[in-house]
Amino acid sequence: MFVAFGVSAQDTTDVAVPLPPISPPVLDTVDTVSEIIKKDRPGIKAFPGRVKNFFKDEEKKPLKAMYLSFAVPGLGQAYNGKHWKIPLAWAGLGSLSYAVAWNTRFYKRFKTAYIYRVDGDENTVDEFATTITSDAALKTNRDNQRKNVERAYMGLIGFYLLQGADAFVDAHLSTFNVTDDLSFRVKPKMETAIMNQGIFIPSIALAFSFEDKPVAPPSVADFERWGGKTTFRP
């Protein structure tokens, strides 16, 4: 049995194949940096736009306003559009914080002085040895100063909660109806004195409105529910 092997010669010369030209990506001339970021990462928005939309709720959310005020005092008032309340919030918190620090400093001084007074060591002399000679009086000053520290802390915490509650109530009342269509109104009024003496007396009047409001015409769904009748028959 014979096996034949065939070997064919091939041309090994390299042939250059032309490639299509590569053009750089063309960006739209109207694309901004934020638009390019949105196209590359659709789930990410530009930070300035997010902050701007954060304060532009068509209907204010009371809980959101309260949480903002608790996070940063005055921020809930800014969210509600009441910017004039921001310096009031910071002034109140700053004043009460100063009261806490001032009373705490004096309480520590009286506390240390009383400890030196009753430790039985003649080498330790308190700073009030010449001004407050009585041990009982020094103890009374220490106790009174401690009460002042507690009151200052209570005032600080109370004002902190109050400014958060103010933001909550303000946001809730932003959607309250204050138009002239209210059925109950309080308004000033001038009344004449008894016996029609021509003397006008300022007073306050309570106005009640019992006018029937116009009823909207029935819809197509109402006619279908009534079985095509023009009036409802139960």
C-alpha positions as CSV (number, residue, x, y, z in Angstrom):
1,M,0.0,0.0,0.0
2,F,1.4,3.3,-1.0
3,V,0.6,6.6,0.7
4,A,1.2,9.7,-1.3
5,F,1.9,13.1,0.3
6,G,1.3,16.2,-1.7
7,V,3.0,19.5,-0.9
8,S,2.0,22.6,-2.6
9,A,3.9,25.8,-2.5
10,Q,2.1,29.0,-1.4
11,D,3.0,32.6,-1.7
12,T,3.8,34.0,1.8
13,T,4.1,37.6,0.7
14,D,2.1,39.9,3.1
15,V,-0.6,41.9,1.5
16,A,-1.7,45.2,3.1
17,V,-5.5,45.4,3.5
18,P,-6.8,49.0,3.8
19,L,-8.9,49.6,6.9
20,P,-11.8,52.1,7.1
21,P,-10.9,55.5,8.6
22,I,-11.7,55.9,12.3
23,S,-13.5,59.2,13.1
24,P,-13.5,60.6,16.6
25,P,-16.9,60.7,18.4
26,V,-18.9,63.8,17.6
27,L,-20.7,65.4,20.5
28,D,-23.7,67.5,20.0
29,T,-22.9,71.1,20.4
30,V,-25.9,71.6,22.7
31,D,-24.7,68.9,25.1
32,T,-23.5,70.3,28.4
33,V,-21.4,68.5,31.0
34,S,-24.5,67.5,33.0
35,E,-26.1,66.1,29.8
36,I,-23.0,64.1,29.0
37,I,-23.0,62.7,32.6
38,K,-26.7,61.8,32.3
39,K,-26.0,59.9,29.0
40,D,-23.1,58.0,30.4
41,R,-24.8,57.3,33.7
42,P,-28.6,57.7,33.3
43,G,-29.3,57.1,37.0
44,I,-27.2,60.0,38.2
45,K,-28.4,63.6,38.0
46,A,-26.4,66.7,38.3
47,F,-26.0,67.8,42.0
48,P,-27.1,71.4,41.5
49,G,-30.3,70.3,39.8
50,R,-31.0,67.8,42.5
51,V,-30.6,70.4,45.3
52,K,-32.7,72.9,43.3
53,N,-35.6,70.4,42.9
54,F,-35.3,69.4,46.5
55,F,-36.7,72.7,47.7
56,K,-39.3,73.1,44.9
57,D,-42.1,70.8,46.0
58,E,-45.5,72.1,44.6
59,E,-47.1,70.9,47.9
60,K,-45.0,71.3,51.0
61,K,-44.4,68.2,53.0
62,P,-44.7,68.8,56.8
63,L,-42.5,65.8,57.8
64,K,-39.8,66.8,55.3
65,A,-39.8,70.4,56.7
66,M,-39.6,69.1,60.3
67,Y,-36.7,66.7,59.5
68,L,-34.8,69.4,57.7
69,S,-35.2,71.8,60.8
70,F,-34.0,69.0,63.1
71,A,-31.0,68.3,60.8
72,V,-30.0,71.9,60.4
73,P,-32.0,74.6,62.3
74,G,-33.6,77.0,59.9
75,L,-33.4,74.7,56.9
76,G,-37.0,73.7,57.3
77,Q,-38.0,77.4,57.3
78,A,-36.0,77.9,54.1
79,Y,-37.8,74.9,52.6
80,N,-41.2,76.6,53.4
81,G,-40.0,79.8,51.9
82,K,-40.0,81.7,55.3
83,H,-36.4,82.9,55.1
84,W,-37.0,85.6,57.7
85,K,-37.4,83.0,60.4
86,I,-33.9,81.6,59.8
87,P,-32.1,84.4,61.8
88,L,-34.7,84.1,64.6
89,A,-34.0,80.3,64.9
90,W,-30.3,80.8,65.0
91,A,-30.5,83.8,67.4
92,G,-32.7,81.8,69.8
93,L,-30.4,78.7,69.7
94,G,-27.3,80.8,70.0
95,S,-28.6,82.7,73.0
96,L,-29.7,79.6,74.9
97,S,-26.4,77.9,74.0
98,Y,-24.5,80.8,75.5
99,A,-26.8,80.6,78.6
100,V,-25.9,76.9,79.0
101,A,-22.1,77.6,78.7
102,W,-22.3,80.6,81.1
103,N,-24.2,78.8,83.8
104,T,-22.1,75.7,83.5
105,R,-18.9,77.7,84.0
106,F,-20.2,79.3,87.2
107,Y,-21.6,76.0,88.5
108,K,-18.2,74.3,88.1
109,R,-16.6,77.2,90.0
110,F,-19.1,76.9,92.9
111,K,-18.8,73.1,92.9
112,T,-15.0,73.2,93.1
113,A,-15.1,75.9,95.8
114,Y,-17.4,73.9,97.9
115,I,-15.3,70.7,97.6
116,Y,-12.2,72.8,98.7
117,R,-14.2,74.2,101.6
118,V,-15.3,70.8,103.1
119,D,-12.3,68.6,102.3
120,G,-10.6,69.4,105.7
121,D,-7.3,70.4,104.1
122,E,-6.1,73.8,105.1
123,N,-3.8,74.0,102.0
124,T,-6.8,74.1,99.7
125,V,-8.4,77.5,99.7
126,D,-11.4,78.2,97.5
127,E,-11.8,81.4,95.5
128,F,-14.9,82.5,97.5
129,A,-13.2,82.3,100.9
130,T,-13.4,86.0,101.5
131,T,-16.7,86.8,99.7
132,I,-18.9,83.8,100.8
133,T,-17.7,82.8,104.3
134,S,-20.6,80.5,105.2
135,D,-20.5,76.9,104.0
136,A,-24.2,76.7,103.8
137,A,-24.4,79.9,101.6
138,L,-21.7,78.4,99.3
139,K,-23.7,75.2,99.0
140,T,-26.9,77.2,98.3
141,N,-25.1,79.1,95.5
142,R,-23.9,75.8,94.0
143,D,-27.3,74.3,94.1
144,N,-28.9,77.3,92.5
145,Q,-26.4,77.4,89.8
146,R,-27.0,73.8,89.0
147,K,-30.7,74.6,88.7
148,N,-29.9,77.4,86.3
149,V,-27.9,74.9,84.2
150,E,-30.8,72.6,84.0
151,R,-33.2,75.4,83.1
152,A,-30.9,76.5,80.3
153,Y,-30.7,73.0,78.9
154,M,-34.4,72.7,79.0
155,G,-34.8,76.0,77.2
156,L,-32.3,75.0,74.6
157,I,-34.0,71.6,73.9
158,G,-37.5,73.2,74.0
159,F,-36.5,75.9,71.5
160,Y,-34.9,73.2,69.3
161,L,-38.1,71.2,69.2
162,L,-40.2,74.4,68.8
163,Q,-38.4,75.4,65.6
164,G,-38.9,71.9,64.2
165,A,-42.6,72.1,65.1
166,D,-42.9,75.5,63.6
167,A,-41.6,74.2,60.3
168,F,-44.0,71.3,60.4
169,V,-47.0,73.5,61.1
170,D,-46.0,76.1,58.6
171,A,-45.7,73.5,55.9
172,H,-49.1,72.0,56.9
173,L,-50.8,75.4,56.7
174,S,-49.3,76.2,53.3
175,T,-52.1,74.2,51.8
176,F,-54.8,75.6,54.1
177,N,-57.7,77.3,52.2
178,V,-57.7,81.0,53.0
179,T,-60.0,82.2,50.1
180,D,-63.2,84.1,50.5
181,D,-65.3,80.9,49.9
182,L,-64.8,79.9,53.6
183,S,-68.0,79.2,55.5
184,F,-66.6,80.7,58.7
185,R,-64.6,83.9,58.9
186,V,-63.5,86.3,61.6
187,K,-63.5,89.9,60.5
188,P,-63.5,93.4,62.1
189,K,-66.8,95.3,62.2
190,M,-68.1,98.7,63.3
191,E,-71.2,98.7,65.5
192,T,-73.3,101.6,66.7
193,A,-74.0,102.2,70.4
194,I,-77.4,101.4,72.0
195,M,-80.3,103.6,71.0
196,N,-78.6,104.5,67.7
197,Q,-76.7,107.5,69.2
198,G,-74.4,107.5,66.3
199,I,-71.4,106.3,68.3
200,F,-69.3,103.7,66.5
201,I,-67.7,101.0,68.5
202,P,-65.1,98.7,67.0
203,S,-65.9,95.0,67.4
204,I,-65.2,91.5,66.0
205,A,-67.8,89.7,63.9
206,L,-68.1,86.0,63.2
207,A,-69.5,85.5,59.7
208,F,-71.2,82.2,58.7
209,S,-71.9,81.4,55.1
210,F,-74.8,79.1,54.3
211,E,-74.9,79.6,50.5
212,D,-75.3,76.5,48.4
213,K,-72.3,75.9,46.2
214,P,-72.9,75.0,42.6
215,V,-73.1,71.3,41.9
216,A,-71.0,69.9,39.0
217,P,-73.1,68.4,36.2
218,P,-73.3,64.6,36.1
219,S,-70.6,62.8,34.1
220,V,-70.9,60.0,31.6
221,A,-70.1,57.5,34.3
222,D,-73.1,58.8,36.3
223,F,-75.5,58.3,33.4
224,E,-74.2,54.8,32.9
225,R,-74.6,54.0,36.5
226,W,-78.2,55.4,36.4
227,G,-79.0,53.2,33.4
228,G,-79.2,56.1,30.9
229,K,-81.7,58.1,32.8
230,T,-81.4,61.8,33.1
231,T,-82.2,61.8,36.8
232,F,-81.3,59.4,39.5
233,R,-84.0,57.0,40.8
234,P,-82.9,54.9,43.7
